[in-house]
Amino acid sequence: MRNVDPLLTRTGANRVRLGPAMARGHYESFFHRANHPSEPRAFWIRYTVFCRAGRPEAALGERWAVFSDGPARRITVAKDVVPLAECDFADLVAGLRIGGATLDAAGLRGSAEGPDGVVDWDLAVHGGDRPLLLLPRRLYDGGFPKAKSLVSAPHLRHDGELCVGDQTVPVDGWMGSQNHNWGSRHTDHYAWGQVVGFDEAPDAFLELSTARVRVGPLWTPFMTLLVLRLGDAQLELNGLGRGLLARGRFGYFHWEFETGKGGVQVRGSMRAPREAFVALRYDNPPGGAKTCLNSKLAACELEVKRRGHPTLRLRTQHRAAFEILTDDDAHGLPTSI
């Protein structure tokens, strides 16, 4: 019988990394995101534990929620923080809990409060494809990079409802993903993107990032990693050498990228207007904080060339997730939470 890599199973991809790592500083998040099937509406809900380096006794649980309502031109942001003693963050299969908010294999239920009011969620999940690794497999077991991320369940269907202030939002067949991030420090500067289904290819799934890290006073070059699923094919353009040769350039609210190897070439862009983003504060385990510019209603265009196949052009007007992590405030957005 062929052995299956545990990390490529949903149970293994969702294995909680909290434990001895707390003393060194640790953050760990499980988040769900999904888009309305046709309208520019989306949600992002995140369950997080955070521990500052050297202060495991002060570890916290965080529940986050962002609802983006394109037609109303409104983004509602909420976050609650509780002591780790009020959390159960041991096993996602058995169920995680951040205060009164729960997350398990069947769905997620909870609430969070922000400057615009309360966001409640009661969502069931169905289906989902096998996990997708953005980093090369070997890097998930070592100390480099300090931040790890993967998609535990691509193409995950969400059903139920959100209550955003006094508005009830039915969630019926919103497609998205469940994701797992962890590490001892955040990547210093990055753009991250994800598309769950393009207009011309609803079964396609795109995950990519362009990132660099600081080593002492110096910056590494930008590295662009990309994985694209097209039906049964998976285009893995995520080797470190390939990532350094790839082109990835982003500014506030736009991103262009191009990469390839052998007979495969992929190039594309993501963008969204300033008003489609919110600025979130991400505390960093070693100290200080980063700002995450977060949109779940971005546009994405992709051109895929494969030897022996016609050129494929994929688009979505408002179904792309697009984030930028940065240290500065030149973007001009006020920090929401």
C-alpha positions in Angstrom: 0.0 0.0 0.0 1.3 3.4 -0.9 2.1 5.7 2.0 0.3 9.0 2.0 2.1 12.1 3.2 0.2 13.2 6.3 0.5 16.9 5.3 -1.4 16.1 2.1 -4.4 14.9 4.1 -6.9 17.3 5.7 -6.2 16.0 9.2 -2.4 16.4 8.7 -2.7 19.8 7.1 -4.8 21.0 10.1 -2.5 19.6 12.8 -2.2 22.3 15.5 1.4 23.5 16.0 0.9 25.3 19.3 2.8 23.8 22.2 6.5 24.2 22.9 6.7 26.9 20.3 4.8 29.3 22.6 8.0 30.2 24.6 9.8 31.2 21.4 6.8 33.3 20.2 4.1 31.9 18.0 1.0 32.7 15.9 -1.4 30.3 14.4 -4.5 30.8 12.4 -7.2 28.8 10.8 -9.4 30.9 8.5 -12.3 30.4 6.2 -13.1 32.7 3.3 -15.8 32.5 0.6 -17.4 34.6 -2.1 -21.0 34.9 -3.2 -21.6 32.8 -6.4 -22.3 35.9 -8.5 -22.4 39.1 -6.5 -19.4 41.1 -5.1 -19.9 39.9 -1.5 -17.4 37.9 0.6 -16.5 37.0 4.1 -13.3 36.1 5.9 -13.4 34.6 9.4 -10.2 33.8 11.3 -9.5 31.8 14.5 -6.1 32.7 15.9 -3.8 32.1 18.9 -1.0 34.6 19.5 1.9 34.5 21.9 4.6 37.2 22.2 8.1 35.8 22.5 9.1 35.1 26.1 5.6 35.6 27.4 3.7 32.3 27.1 1.6 33.2 30.1 0.1 36.1 28.2 -1.0 34.1 25.2 -4.3 35.2 23.6 -7.1 33.8 21.5 -8.5 36.0 18.7 -11.6 35.8 16.6 -11.8 38.0 13.5 -14.5 38.6 10.9 -14.6 40.8 7.8 -17.7 41.0 5.6 -17.3 42.9 2.3 -20.5 44.1 0.7 -19.7 45.5 -2.7 -23.1 46.7 -3.7 -23.4 48.7 -0.5 -19.8 49.8 -0.7 -19.3 48.8 2.9 -16.8 46.6 4.7 -17.6 45.5 8.3 -14.7 44.5 10.5 -14.8 42.8 13.9 -12.3 41.3 16.3 -12.5 39.9 19.9 -9.6 38.9 22.1 -9.7 36.5 25.0 -7.1 34.9 27.3 -5.9 31.5 26.1 -7.4 29.9 29.2 -10.8 30.6 27.6 -9.8 28.7 24.4 -9.4 25.1 23.3 -6.8 25.1 20.5 -5.6 21.5 20.6 -7.3 19.6 17.7 -9.3 21.0 14.8 -10.9 17.5 14.1 -12.3 17.4 17.6 -13.0 21.2 17.4 -11.3 24.4 18.2 -12.8 27.1 20.5 -11.9 30.8 20.9 -14.1 32.0 23.7 -17.6 31.1 22.5 -16.6 30.7 18.9 -16.1 27.2 17.6 -14.6 25.6 14.5 -14.6 22.0 13.5 -14.7 19.8 10.4 -18.5 20.4 10.0 -18.4 24.2 10.2 -17.9 27.3 12.2 -20.1 29.2 14.6 -19.4 32.3 16.6 -19.4 36.1 16.8 -17.1 39.1 17.1 -17.6 42.8 17.7 -16.0 45.7 16.0 -16.4 49.5 15.5 -19.3 48.9 13.1 -21.2 46.4 15.3 -21.4 42.7 15.8 -20.8 40.0 13.2 -22.3 36.5 13.9 -21.8 33.4 11.8 -23.3 30.0 11.7 -21.9 28.1 8.7 -21.7 24.5 7.6 -19.0 23.3 5.2 -19.2 20.6 2.5 -16.8 19.0 0.1 -13.4 20.5 -0.5 -10.4 19.2 -2.5 -7.1 17.7 -1.2 -4.8 20.2 0.6 -2.6 22.5 -1.5 0.9 23.5 -0.4 2.2 26.8 -1.6 5.8 26.2 -0.2 7.9 23.3 -1.4 7.1 20.3 0.8 10.4 20.1 2.6 10.1 23.6 4.0 7.1 22.7 6.2 9.3 20.6 8.5 12.3 23.0 9.1 12.9 26.4 10.6 13.0 28.3 7.3 10.9 30.2 6.5 9.6 31.4 9.9 6.1 31.6 8.5 4.2 28.7 6.9 0.9 28.6 5.1 -1.2 26.0 3.2 -4.7 25.5 2.0 -6.2 22.7 4.0 -9.4 22.5 1.9 -9.6 24.2 -1.5 -13.1 24.5 -3.1 -15.0 24.3 0.1 -18.7 25.0 0.0 -20.2 27.2 2.8 -23.9 27.3 3.7 -25.8 29.0 6.5 -26.0 32.7 7.4 -24.2 35.7 8.6 -25.7 38.4 10.8 -23.9 41.7 10.1 -25.3 44.4 12.5 -29.0 44.3 11.8 -28.6 42.6 8.4 -29.0 38.9 7.9 -27.0 37.6 5.0 -28.0 34.1 3.6 -25.0 32.0 2.6 -26.0 29.4 0.0 -23.3 27.7 -1.9 -20.6 30.3 -1.4 -17.3 28.7 -2.6 -14.1 29.3 -0.8 -11.4 27.6 1.3 -10.1 26.7 4.7 -6.5 27.7 5.3 -3.9 27.2 8.0 -1.0 29.6 8.8 1.5 29.4 11.6 5.0 30.6 12.5 7.3 32.4 15.0 7.2 35.7 13.0 5.3 37.1 10.1 6.9 37.4 6.7 8.3 40.9 6.6 6.7 42.1 3.3 4.4 40.2 1.0 1.5 40.1 -1.4 -0.7 37.0 -1.2 -3.5 36.0 -3.5 -6.1 33.2 -4.0 -8.8 32.6 -6.5 -11.4 29.9 -6.0 -12.9 29.5 -9.4 -12.6 31.8 -12.4 -15.4 32.9 -14.7 -14.3 30.5 -17.5 -13.0 27.8 -15.2 -15.0 27.4 -12.0 -13.0 24.3 -11.0 -9.6 26.2 -11.2 -7.8 27.2 -8.0 -4.9 29.7 -7.8 -2.6 30.3 -4.8 0.4 32.6 -5.0 2.6 35.0 -3.1 5.4 37.5 -3.8 7.5 38.0 -0.6 10.8 39.1 0.8 12.3 39.0 4.3 14.7 41.1 6.3 18.0 39.6 7.4 19.6 42.0 9.8 19.7 45.4 8.0 19.4 43.8 4.5 16.4 42.6 2.4 16.4 39.4 0.4 15.2 39.6 -3.2 11.5 39.2 -3.8 10.5 35.6 -4.5 7.2 34.6 -6.3 5.7 31.2 -5.7 2.6 30.0 -7.6 0.5 26.9 -7.7 -2.5 26.5 -10.1 -4.9 23.6 -10.3 -6.7 23.1 -13.6 -8.9 20.0 -13.3 -6.6 17.1 -12.7 -3.5 19.1 -13.6 -1.5 20.9 -10.9 1.1 23.5 -12.1 3.7 23.8 -9.3 5.8 26.9 -9.9 7.0 27.1 -6.3 10.6 26.0 -6.2 12.9 28.5 -4.5 15.2 28.9 -7.5 12.2 29.4 -9.8 10.7 31.8 -7.3 13.8 34.0 -7.4 13.8 34.1 -11.2 10.0 34.8 -11.4 8.8 38.4 -11.7 6.5 39.7 -9.0 5.9 43.4 -8.5 3.2 44.9 -6.3 2.3 48.4 -5.0 -0.7 49.5 -3.0 -3.8 47.8 -4.5 -2.2 46.3 -7.6 0.1 43.3 -8.4 1.7 41.9 -11.6 3.5 38.6 -11.7 5.0 36.2 -14.3 6.7 32.8 -13.8 7.2 29.5 -15.6 9.4 26.5 -16.3 9.8 24.0 -19.1 6.8 24.3 -21.3 4.7 26.2 -18.8 4.3 30.0 -18.5 1.9 31.9 -16.3 1.5 35.6 -16.0 -1.2 37.7 -14.5 -2.4 40.5 -12.3 -4.5 41.3 -9.3 -6.0 44.7 -8.4 -8.8 46.3 -6.5 -9.8 49.9 -5.7 -8.6 51.4 -2.4 -12.2 51.3 -1.0 -12.2 47.4 -1.4 -9.5 47.1 1.2 -9.3 47.3 5.0 -6.1 47.8 7.0 -5.7 45.3 9.9 -3.1 45.2 12.6 -1.2 42.0 12.9 0.9 41.7 16.1 4.3 40.0 15.5 5.6 37.4 18.0 9.1 39.0 18.2 7.6 42.4 18.9 5.9 45.2 17.1 3.2 44.8 14.5 2.5 44.7 10.8 -0.3 46.2 8.7 -2.3 43.8 6.5 -4.2 45.4 3.6 -7.0 42.9 3.1 -9.5 42.6 0.2 -11.6 39.7 -0.8 -13.2 41.4 -3.8 -10.2 41.9 -6.1 -10.0 41.3 -9.8 -7.6 38.8 -11.3 -6.5 38.1 -14.9 -4.4 35.1 -15.7 -2.8 33.9 -18.9 -1.6 30.2 -18.9 0.6 28.8 -21.7 1.3 25.0 -21.7 3.1 23.2 -24.4 0.6 21.1 -26.4 -2.4 23.2 -25.1 -4.1 26.3 -26.4 -3.4 29.5 -24.4 -5.8 29.8 -21.5 -7.1 33.2 -20.4 -8.9 33.2 -17.0 -10.6 36.2 -15.4 -12.6 37.1 -12.3 -13.9 40.6 -11.6 -14.4 40.3 -7.9 -13.6 36.8 -6.6 -9.9 37.1 -5.8 -8.5 37.4 -2.3 -5.6 39.9 -2.3 -3.5 40.9 0.8 -0.4 43.0 1.3 1.6 42.9 4.5 3.7 46.0 5.1 5.4 48.2 7.8 4.4 51.6 6.5 1.3 53.6 6.2 1.7 55.2 2.8 -1.4 53.4 1.7 -3.5 56.0 3.5 -6.0 53.6 5.0 -6.9 53.9 8.7 -6.3 50.8 10.7 -9.7 49.2 11.5 -8.7 46.8 14.2 
